[in-house]
C-alpha cells in the first residue's frame, strides 16, 4: 500500500508581514547599538520588504554601514528563496553584534531584485514602484570589508529569507 498527499500553501501579505517584522526587529536592534537607522526609516524598510516579498520580487537586500564605499560590520544581508514545498526553520530575530567600529561610516541599504522583476513590463514596474514608501536609485553593488556568515533564517508560507552577517577581518 502507498499513500500520498499534497500540501498547497499560498504566500500571503500576512506571511510577508511576519518575515518583514523580523527584519525590522533586527534593524531596531542595530539602532539600539549603533544609533541608525531612524524609526521612520525602519518603518519604510519594513513596508518595502513586505511589498517585495509579497510579489516575489526580492532577490536580496542589505542593511548596514558603509565607509569609503565599502560595507563594514555591522551589516546584514537577507536573501530570499522559495522553499518549493520544503520547510525551513523560522528563527527569532536578533544576534546583532555590538561594539563594531562605525566611525566615519553612514547607514546604507542596497536591494537586488529577483528574476521575476525582470519579467515585468516597464508599466508594471512603475505601478509596483508607486506603492513603495521610497524610491531607490541605481548604484553599483558596494564591496565588503570582511566575509558573510549565514546565521538566521526567517520563513513563512513557503518562502524564506536567509540572513547573513558581515564579519570584519580582524
Secondary structure in CASP SS format (residue, H / E / C, confidence):
PFRMAT SS
TARGET T0000
AUTHOR 0000-0000-0000
METHOD secondary structure of the structure
MODEL  1
X C 1.00
X C 1.00
X C 1.00
X C 1.00
X C 1.00
X C 1.00
X C 1.00
X C 1.00
X C 1.00
X C 1.00
X C 1.00
X C 1.00
X H 1.00
X H 1.00
X H 1.00
X H 1.00
X H 1.00
X H 1.00
X H 1.00
X H 1.00
X H 1.00
X H 1.00
X H 1.00
X H 1.00
X H 1.00
X H 1.00
X H 1.00
X H 1.00
X H 1.00
X H 1.00
X H 1.00
X H 1.00
X H 1.00
X H 1.00
X C 1.00
X C 1.00
X C 1.00
X C 1.00
X H 1.00
X H 1.00
X H 1.00
X H 1.00
X H 1.00
X H 1.00
X H 1.00
X H 1.00
X H 1.00
X H 1.00
X H 1.00
X H 1.00
X H 1.00
X H 1.00
X H 1.00
X H 1.00
X H 1.00
X C 1.00
X C 1.00
X E 1.00
X E 1.00
X E 1.00
X E 1.00
X E 1.00
X E 1.00
X E 1.00
X E 1.00
X E 1.00
X E 1.00
X C 1.00
X C 1.00
X E 1.00
X E 1.00
X E 1.00
X E 1.00
X E 1.00
X E 1.00
X E 1.00
X E 1.00
X E 1.00
X E 1.00
X E 1.00
X E 1.00
X E 1.00
X C 1.00
X C 1.00
X C 1.00
X C 1.00
X C 1.00
X C 1.00
X C 1.00
X C 1.00
X C 1.00
X C 1.00
X C 1.00
X C 1.00
X C 1.00
X C 1.00
X C 1.00
X C 1.00
X C 1.00
X C 1.00
X C 1.00
X C 1.00
X C 1.00
X C 1.00
X C 1.00
X E 1.00
X E 1.00
X E 1.00
X E 1.00
X E 1.00
X E 1.00
X E 1.00
X E 1.00
X C 1.00
X H 1.00
X H 1.00
X H 1.00
X H 1.00
X C 1.00
X C 1.00
X C 1.00
X H 1.00
X H 1.00
X H 1.00
X H 1.00
X H 1.00
X H 1.00
X H 1.00
X H 1.00
X C 1.00
X C 1.00
X C 1.00
X C 1.00
X C 1.00
X C 1.00
X C 1.00
X C 1.00
X C 1.00
X C 1.00
X C 1.00
X C 1.00
X C 1.00
X E 1.00
X E 1.00
X C 1.00
X C 1.00
X E 1.00
X E 1.00
X E 1.00
X E 1.00
X E 1.00
X E 1.00
X E 1.00
X E 1.00
X E 1.00
X E 1.00
X C 1.00
X C 1.00
X E 1.00
X E 1.00
X E 1.00
X E 1.00
X E 1.00
X E 1.00
X E 1.00
X E 1.00
X E 1.00
X C 1.00
X C 1.00
X C 1.00
END
